[in-house]
Amino acid sequence: MTELDSFDISILNLLQADNFTPQRDIGDKIGLSAAAVQRRIKRLTDTGFIVSNTSVLNSQKLGNLITICVTVAMENEKIESIDEAKSLFKSCPEVQQCYYVTGDTDFILIVVEPSMHHYEQLCRRLFFANPNIKRFRSFIATDLVKIGSKITLDHLKAPKRK
């Protein structure tokens, strides 16, 4: 892992809170010029610390979308089969998140659909048509309590600023 200093950590925290924060404002808050902030953001992106700049949408304002948590158990756990499943889930736009996990299940998916009819069609395509899916279980979310992608960076020990 590339070492992050306290400026990098501060920039990452500020961008996670509001990705629209102007570089000039970030610089003012942490004591760097806007140009230095821009260079650091580019380096953080080039080295893979920043992987995407997205907006988190409120699904409740977009037509009563349904969020479904799905556990998936594979019939065959050979690496080729797991990789195929990863590719399949990754390429599916309805799958917002996909985790390959340990335990009784192999994957946990977070799926958002406009209706149960749409979810049934997705199940036919992803699960029923796939001979390597042993079973899947669906859990329908009844309330959106929290959504986000912020990672707490308190565990990083940044070197002291010089």
N, C-alpha and C positions, 0 to 999 in steps of 0.2 A: 504494500500500500504506500502510495506517495504520502509523505508527511504533510499534514495540514498545520498551518500556524493559526494563531488566534484571529488574524484578519480573515483567513479563509473560512474559519468556523463562523465568524460573525456574518460574513457575506452569505453563507449557506443558510443560516438561521433567518436572516432578513428576507432572502428570496423565498424561503418556504412559507413565511408569513404572508408575503405579498410579492408575487413575481413581477408585478408592474412597478415596483419601487424604482424610481430613476437612479441611475448609477451615481449621479451627483449627490442625491439624498443619502444613498448608502455610504458614500465617501465621507459626507459630513458627519454621519452618525459614528463612524469607526475611525476617523482620522486619516483618510487616504484621499487622493485626488480621484476624480471621476475616471481619468485615463488609467490609473493604477487598478481601480475596481474593474474596469472593462477588461484589462489584461488578465486579471485573476479569474474573472468569470470565464473567459475564453480558455484558460488553462484548466479550470475545474471541469469544463465541458469536454475539452480534448482528452483529459485523463479519465473521463468516465464517472466523475463524482456527480455531475449534473447530466441526467440522461434524457430529460424531456422538459419542455415548458408547456404546461397545459392549464386549462381552466377546469375547476371542479364545478359541475353543474348540479343544480337542485332538481332531482328527478321528480319531486312532488309538484313542481311547477310546470313540468313538461308532459302532463297528461296522465297522471296516475299510473306511472310505470310500476311494474312488479319486479322486485328484487328477489332472486332465488339463490340460496346457498345450496350447492350440490356436492355431495361426496361421491367419488367414483372409485370403484375397485376394479382392477384389471384381472383378466383371466390369466394372462401370461405376463410375467414380470421380467422378461428378458429385456436387455437394454435397448434393443432395436424397437421393441413394442412400446416401451416407455417413451422413447424419442419420437416415435410416430404420434403417440397421444399428445405429447407436448406440442408438436407442430400443429396438429389438428386444433387443439384448444387455443393455441396462440393465434391462429389464423381466423378464428371465429369472432366477428365483431361484437356479438352479443355477450361474449365472455369478457367481463371487465378485468377480472383477476383470476389467475390460475396458480395454485401452489402444489408442488410435488411434495408429499408429506410422508412421514413414517406412521406406523400403526396399522389399524384394520382397514384403512382406506389408502388409496394411492394418490388421489388428487382431491383438492377442494377448489371448487369453482365459484365465483360470484358472477351471476348472470342477471342481466336486466332486459326485460321484455315488455312490450306494450300490453300484452294480454296472455291469458292462459292458452289460448289457441296458438299464439306464436310460440309459446314455450313448448307445447306439444310437438309442433313441427320441428323445433330445434332438437328435442329429445329423439325424434325419429331419425334425424340426420346424424346427430353426434353419437347417440348411445345405442338405439335399437339396431341400426344398420351396421354397427361395428362389432364383429365377432369377438374382439378382444376385450370388450367391456363385460365383466362378470355381473356387476350390479351398480346401480346408482340410486341415490336417495336425495330427495328434494326437500328443502326447508324454505317455506315462503316467509319472507320478512313481513311483519305486520306493522312495524314502525321503524322509521329511519332515526336512530338515536344519535349517531355520529358518522360523519364521512370525512375522509381526508387522507393525506399521504405524508404528513409531516413526520420526520424522523428526529427524535430527540438526540442531540449531539453532546450531551453532558458527559458521556463516557470518554470522549476524546480529550486527551491531555495535550493541549497546545503549548509549544515552547513559548517562553516569555518573549514579548516584543522587545526589540533592541532600541 
